[in-house]
Amino acid sequence: MPAATMKYSRQREAVREFLMSRKDHPTAETVYKNLREKFPHISLGTVYRNLALLVELGEAVKLPGIGGFDRFDGNTAPHYHFICENCGAVMDLDMPQLPYINDAAEKNFDGTITGHLAFFYGKCSKCKTTAEHAHSDTGT
């Protein structure tokens, strides 16, 4: 069914609104657990289908396989992500896009590069602070 004639769905709208309200890039399971409060009869399958449809419509972004689970982002503007290697948090990085990466990749690729998705890894500020306190407590 074309997107222009797609029937309105309260559940799909709730999934979209939930994603738009979050900055933590939830998994489908997290979306499901939170929406069950408002929609007690919603199924995990319905959440997955609506997430897939929102991604297909360009209203959400799927971040594949982070920590073994796909995560979803309601922010569809091009941006980069940070993944904490300690606690697994996924967050947006506030930094400008680096379009020259596409040009650099295309120099050694016999095809056309139209975009990129980058993840940065390390420790989030909370885990960094915890680690620093642990080191200062042990004198290391």
Secondary structure, DSSP 8 states (H G I E B T S, - for coil): --GGG----HHHHHHHHHHHT-SS--BHHHHHHHHTTT-TT--HHHHHHHHHHHHHTTSSEEEEEETTEEEEES--SS-EEEEETTT--EEEE-----THHHHHHHHT-SS-------EEEE--HHHHHHHHHHHHHHT-
